[in-house]
Amino acid sequence: MNAMRITNCQDLSFSGKLSRERIDRALEALGANVIRRLLCFALYLLGLNRQNIAKTLDMPAETVKSTIRTIINDGLSALQDRRRRQYQPLATICHQLPPIAVRQQEQFIIIDLGAPDRQLKIDKQDTLQSKIVLLTMLNSGLLTSKQVAEAIGLTRPRTMTLARQLMQKGALSLVDQRKGQKQDYRVSPQIKAELIQQFAVDAITGGATSGLSISDQLKERCQITISPRTVRHHLDKLGLSKIKRSLPELVTAVKKTSKAGASE
């Protein structure tokens, strides 16, 4: 048998962007566990010591050791999840479409588990629960990124980013992000009043009413620092975006009525 030599990887250039894109595509076909084991064994073959492999892949050192030993002893079958009761060839797992379907019904996300009367029902309003359940199923290879992205209303790249985040940092990372967004949107009544006033002035005078424009003007006029995203959030929440065109017309009509009344 001929000896196999591998180029020194220290002389190669790696792209983080390409890596993320390729892993995202592979996750759909193979699942997170299979990819993690593949990378573990590949790094081992390339000469990285076990401690550094564990650190790079965020795996326990003992898991790295047992993964390498099992793959050497059992071959490709070791890449599978051994907690499954029945053995299934790896090729079948990689190319078989998941039998689980996701659909939306009124205020619920329904996950059909492939058997009569076996389904999960999640309230759409509970976005955190929806993300945790669906992203966990994605990471486990039970759903595709397309299914999950459509269910939670995000793009596929963003969905894969959240799936990695959940896998690496746990559910608390999604909770923290959600709380952070709420904190960003929270403003005092005084700031909200200035925001409404600035919007009204801009709309009536024909100025720009975008989140960025109002944010800049509040900073210049009132020394109020508020992000464009937060401005847009409150404009939509208060319904101001819907009166952007009708407000100037209403003011003009009121002025004409007032002038007509004064001249009589």
Kinemage of the C-alpha trace (Angstrom):
@kinemage 1
@onewidth
@group {chain A} dominant
@subgroup {mainchain}
@vectorlist {calphas} color= white
{ca met a 1} P 0.000 0.000 0.000
{ca asn a 2} L 1.402 3.377 -1.001
{ca ala a 3} L 2.093 5.910 1.744
{ca met a 4} L -0.134 8.975 1.709
{ca arg a 5} L 1.431 12.372 2.268
{ca ile a 6} L -0.512 15.518 3.152
{ca thr a 7} L 0.645 19.060 2.440
{ca asn a 8} L 1.610 21.136 5.467
{ca cys a 9} L -1.608 23.041 6.232
{ca gln a 10} L 0.324 25.932 7.749
{ca asp a 11} L 1.263 26.905 4.206
{ca leu a 12} L -2.377 26.975 3.053
{ca ser a 13} L -4.820 29.882 3.133
{ca phe a 14} L -8.261 29.256 4.656
{ca ser a 15} L -11.381 31.385 4.130
{ca gly a 16} L -13.703 31.752 7.117
{ca lys a 17} L -16.530 32.901 4.832
{ca leu a 18} L -16.233 29.881 2.534
{ca ser a 19} L -15.983 27.589 5.545
{ca arg a 20} L -19.270 28.871 6.995
{ca glu a 21} L -21.044 28.579 3.639
{ca arg a 22} L -19.809 25.020 3.058
{ca ile a 23} L -20.650 23.876 6.577
{ca asp a 24} L -24.150 25.349 6.204
{ca arg a 25} L -24.710 23.319 3.027
{ca ala a 26} L -23.276 20.165 4.576
{ca leu a 27} L -25.442 20.516 7.694
{ca glu a 28} L -28.562 19.974 5.613
{ca ala a 29} L -27.331 16.665 4.237
{ca leu a 30} L -25.296 15.234 7.097
{ca gly a 31} L -26.395 16.876 10.336
{ca ala a 32} L -24.277 18.561 12.986
{ca asn a 33} L -23.074 15.411 14.769
{ca val a 34} L -21.704 13.753 11.621
{ca ile a 35} L -19.915 16.943 10.544
{ca arg a 36} L -18.370 17.385 13.982
{ca arg a 37} L -16.997 13.819 13.910
{ca leu a 38} L -15.692 14.265 10.360
{ca leu a 39} L -13.856 17.456 11.301
{ca cys a 40} L -12.512 15.839 14.453
{ca phe a 41} L -11.010 12.915 12.534
{ca ala a 42} L -9.732 15.157 9.715
{ca leu a 43} L -7.873 17.400 12.172
{ca tyr a 44} L -6.441 14.294 13.826
{ca leu a 45} L -5.149 13.046 10.448
{ca leu a 46} L -3.624 16.457 9.741
{ca gly a 47} L -1.511 16.201 12.887
{ca leu a 48} L -3.343 18.376 15.416
{ca asn a 49} L -3.099 17.075 18.979
{ca arg a 50} L -6.248 15.997 20.801
{ca gln a 51} L -6.316 18.928 23.222
{ca asn a 52} L -6.258 21.444 20.373
{ca ile a 53} L -8.890 19.457 18.471
{ca ala a 54} L -11.144 19.609 21.532
{ca lys a 55} L -10.571 23.353 21.867
{ca thr a 56} L -11.121 24.064 18.161
{ca leu a 57} L -14.377 22.087 17.906
{ca asp a 58} L -15.599 22.889 21.435
{ca met a 59} L -15.710 19.185 22.314
{ca pro a 60} L -14.701 17.434 25.551
{ca ala a 61} L -11.221 15.933 25.269
{ca glu a 62} L -12.522 12.460 26.155
{ca thr a 63} L -15.137 12.711 23.394
{ca val a 64} L -12.406 13.564 20.895
{ca lys a 65} L -10.377 10.572 22.028
{ca ser a 66} L -13.304 8.134 21.832
{ca thr a 67} L -14.435 9.518 18.454
{ca ile a 68} L -11.012 8.977 16.900
{ca arg a 69} L -10.687 5.498 18.386
{ca thr a 70} L -14.171 4.454 17.241
{ca ile a 71} L -13.675 5.684 13.660
{ca ile a 72} L -10.351 3.845 13.401
{ca asn a 73} L -11.935 0.643 14.711
{ca asp a 74} L -15.353 0.758 13.007
{ca gly a 75} L -14.882 2.884 9.893
{ca leu a 76} L -17.675 5.030 8.420
{ca ser a 77} L -20.386 3.502 10.597
{ca ala a 78} L -18.797 5.317 13.550
{ca leu a 79} L -19.927 8.634 12.082
{ca gln a 80} L -23.537 7.771 12.896
{ca asp a 81} L -25.400 8.546 16.102
{ca arg a 82} L -25.059 5.286 18.018
{ca arg a 83} L -27.977 6.157 20.257
{ca arg a 84} L -30.323 5.191 17.428
{ca arg a 85} L -31.833 1.765 17.902
{ca gln a 86} L -31.621 0.565 14.338
{ca tyr a 87} L -28.544 0.727 12.146
{ca gln a 88} L -28.981 2.557 8.883
{ca pro a 89} L -26.247 2.911 6.230
{ca leu a 90} L -24.625 6.334 6.188
{ca ala a 91} L -25.405 6.843 2.506
{ca thr a 92} L -29.106 6.386 3.234
{ca ile a 93} L -29.008 8.962 6.022
{ca cys a 94} L -27.193 11.506 3.888
{ca his a 95} L -29.608 11.424 0.944
{ca gln a 96} L -32.933 10.529 2.521
{ca leu a 97} L -35.298 13.469 2.913
{ca pro a 98} L -36.604 13.949 6.438
{ca pro a 99} L -40.109 12.478 6.848
{ca ile a 100} L -41.094 15.284 9.227
{ca ala a 101} L -43.198 18.109 7.786
{ca val a 102} L -43.716 21.650 9.068
{ca arg a 103} L -46.832 23.673 8.315
{ca gln a 104} L -48.641 26.706 9.675
{ca gln a 105} L -52.245 26.612 10.800
{ca glu a 106} L -53.894 29.779 12.085
{ca gln a 107} L -51.839 30.928 15.108
{ca phe a 108} L -49.835 27.693 15.360
{ca ile a 109} L -46.754 26.105 13.810
{ca ile a 110} L -47.542 22.411 13.342
{ca ile a 111} L -44.730 19.845 13.169
{ca asp a 112} L -46.043 16.557 11.755
{ca leu a 113} L -43.869 13.702 13.012
{ca gly a 114} L -44.726 11.302 10.190
{ca ala a 115} L -47.346 9.246 12.034
{ca pro a 116} L -51.096 9.732 12.574
{ca asp a 117} L -51.924 11.951 15.558
{ca arg a 118} L -48.219 12.546 16.267
{ca gln a 119} L -47.486 16.239 15.991
{ca leu a 120} L -46.076 19.187 17.879
{ca lys a 121} L -48.125 22.369 18.087
{ca ile a 122} L -46.313 25.639 18.900
{ca asp a 123} L -47.956 29.039 19.320
{ca lys a 124} L -46.573 31.466 16.721
{ca gln a 125} L -46.526 34.236 19.316
{ca asp a 126} L -43.953 32.314 21.348
{ca thr a 127} L -41.084 33.005 18.967
{ca leu a 128} L -38.440 31.882 21.428
{ca gln a 129} L -39.979 28.431 21.854
{ca ser a 130} L -40.416 28.115 18.088
{ca lys a 131} L -36.763 28.903 17.445
{ca ile a 132} L -35.433 26.572 20.135
{ca val a 133} L -37.562 23.598 19.029
{ca leu a 134} L -37.096 24.048 15.279
{ca leu a 135} L -33.380 24.884 15.428
{ca thr a 136} L -32.773 21.885 17.689
{ca met a 137} L -34.503 19.660 15.139
{ca leu a 138} L -32.389 21.248 12.392
{ca asn a 139} L -29.171 20.576 14.303
{ca ser a 140} L -30.313 16.982 14.844
{ca gly a 141} L -30.874 16.447 11.119
{ca leu a 142} L -34.656 16.079 11.478
{ca leu a 143} L -35.529 19.191 9.461
{ca thr a 144} L -33.869 21.112 6.625
{ca ser a 145} L -32.779 24.729 6.862
{ca lys a 146} L -35.419 25.584 4.241
{ca gln a 147} L -38.214 24.132 6.395
{ca val a 148} L -37.027 25.922 9.524
{ca ala a 149} L -36.352 29.250 7.786
{ca glu a 150} L -39.870 29.327 6.330
{ca ala a 151} L -41.428 28.405 9.681
{ca ile a 152} L -39.680 31.111 11.719
{ca gly a 153} L -39.712 33.729 8.957
{ca leu a 154} L -35.958 34.190 8.515
{ca thr a 155} L -33.517 33.763 5.638
{ca arg a 156} L -31.663 30.461 5.355
{ca pro a 157} L -28.231 32.018 6.114
{ca arg a 158} L -29.639 33.702 9.236
{ca thr a 159} L -31.318 30.446 10.255
{ca met a 160} L -28.032 28.546 9.941
{ca thr a 161} L -26.265 31.229 11.993
{ca leu a 162} L -28.813 30.824 14.802
{ca ala a 163} L -28.531 27.026 14.555
{ca arg a 164} L -24.758 27.235 15.063
{ca gln a 165} L -25.277 29.705 17.903
{ca leu a 166} L -27.727 27.359 19.632
{ca met a 167} L -25.401 24.395 19.160
{ca gln a 168} L -22.324 26.218 20.453
{ca lys a 169} L -23.775 28.429 23.211
{ca gly a 170} L -27.101 26.828 24.105
{ca ala a 171} L -30.634 28.198 24.393
{ca leu a 172} L -29.557 31.061 26.658
{ca ser a 173} L -27.836 32.712 23.699
{ca leu a 174} L -31.217 33.076 21.988
{ca val a 175} L -32.812 34.372 25.187
{ca asp a 176} L -30.096 36.995 25.666
{ca gln a 177} L -30.435 38.199 22.084
{ca arg a 178} L -34.179 38.531 22.493
{ca lys a 179} L -33.815 40.538 25.707
{ca gly a 180} L -31.202 42.750 24.105
{ca gln a 181} L -33.545 43.691 21.295
{ca lys a 182} L -36.306 44.541 23.768
{ca gln a 183} L -33.893 46.703 25.749
{ca asp a 184} L -32.888 48.540 22.573
{ca tyr a 185} L -36.511 49.370 21.817
{ca arg a 186} L -37.323 50.682 25.311
{ca val a 187} L -37.458 54.502 25.429
{ca ser a 188} L -38.844 57.045 27.891
{ca pro a 189} L -42.143 58.906 27.272
{ca gln a 190} L -40.145 62.122 26.734
{ca ile a 191} L -38.067 60.568 23.954
{ca lys a 192} L -41.187 59.056 22.407
{ca ala a 193} L -42.840 62.499 22.421
{ca glu a 194} L -39.825 64.062 20.663
{ca leu a 195} L -39.866 61.240 18.128
{ca ile a 196} L -43.557 61.843 17.333
{ca gln a 197} L -42.998 65.582 17.101
{ca gln a 198} L -40.029 65.192 14.752
{ca phe a 199} L -41.970 62.789 12.540
{ca ala a 200} L -44.908 65.229 12.330
{ca val a 201} L -42.666 68.162 11.408
{ca asp a 202} L -40.839 66.169 8.742
{ca ala a 203} L -44.047 64.750 7.267
{ca ile a 204} L -45.806 68.135 7.118
{ca thr a 205} L -42.822 69.970 5.608
{ca gly a 206} L -42.076 67.218 3.105
{ca gly a 207} L -38.865 66.140 4.807
{ca ala a 208} L -37.471 62.622 5.126
{ca thr a 209} L -39.228 60.417 7.687
{ca ser a 210} L -36.871 57.444 7.589
{ca gly a 211} L -35.511 55.959 10.796
{ca leu a 212} L -32.007 57.165 9.956
{ca ser a 213} L -33.132 60.732 9.206
{ca ile a 214} L -35.210 61.095 12.379
{ca ser a 215} L -32.431 59.508 14.442
{ca asp a 216} L -29.926 62.055 13.094
{ca gln a 217} L -32.258 65.012 13.677
{ca leu a 218} L -33.073 63.999 17.253
{ca lys a 219} L -29.364 63.734 17.979
{ca glu a 220} L -28.674 67.164 16.484
{ca arg a 221} L -31.730 68.997 17.864
{ca cys a 222} L -32.244 67.345 21.266
{ca gln a 223} L -28.954 65.523 21.928
{ca ile a 224} L -30.967 62.282 22.015
{ca thr a 225} L -29.148 59.165 20.847
{ca ile a 226} L -31.573 56.580 19.501
{ca ser a 227} L -30.868 53.961 16.847
{ca pro a 228} L -32.651 54.065 13.456
{ca arg a 229} L -33.961 50.567 14.147
{ca thr a 230} L -35.606 51.746 17.385
{ca val a 231} L -37.101 54.754 15.584
{ca arg a 232} L -38.617 52.473 12.928
{ca his a 233} L -39.953 50.156 15.630
{ca his a 234} L -41.866 52.955 17.361
{ca leu a 235} L -43.066 54.538 14.110
{ca asp a 236} L -44.603 51.197 13.141
{ca lys a 237} L -45.924 50.484 16.629
{ca leu a 238} L -47.656 53.879 16.838
{ca gly a 239} L -48.990 53.596 13.289
{ca leu a 240} L -47.238 56.797 12.204
{ca ser a 241} L -45.831 55.234 9.045
{ca lys a 242} L -49.385 54.846 7.750
{ca ile a 243} L -50.180 58.576 8.007
{ca lys a 244} L -46.987 59.827 6.373
{ca arg a 245} L -48.859 60.936 3.237
{ca ser a 246} L -52.264 61.755 4.718
{ca leu a 247} L -50.948 64.014 7.520
{ca pro a 248} L -49.723 66.864 5.228
{ca glu a 249} L -52.998 66.708 3.288
{ca leu a 250} L -55.001 66.914 6.509
{ca val a 251} L -53.002 69.909 7.763
{ca thr a 252} L -53.498 71.702 4.438
{ca ala a 253} L -57.240 71.029 4.539
{ca val a 254} L -57.500 72.314 8.124
{ca lys a 255} L -55.642 75.511 7.171
{ca lys a 256} L -58.012 76.149 4.273
{ca thr a 257} L -61.022 75.595 6.522
{ca ser a 258} L -59.614 77.956 9.147
{ca lys a 259} L -58.956 80.689 6.572
{ca ala a 260} L -62.423 80.315 5.114
{ca gly a 261} L -63.980 80.593 8.566
{ca ala a 262} L -61.935 83.683 9.420
{ca ser a 263} L -62.917 85.516 6.215
{ca glu a 264} L -66.652 85.050 6.790
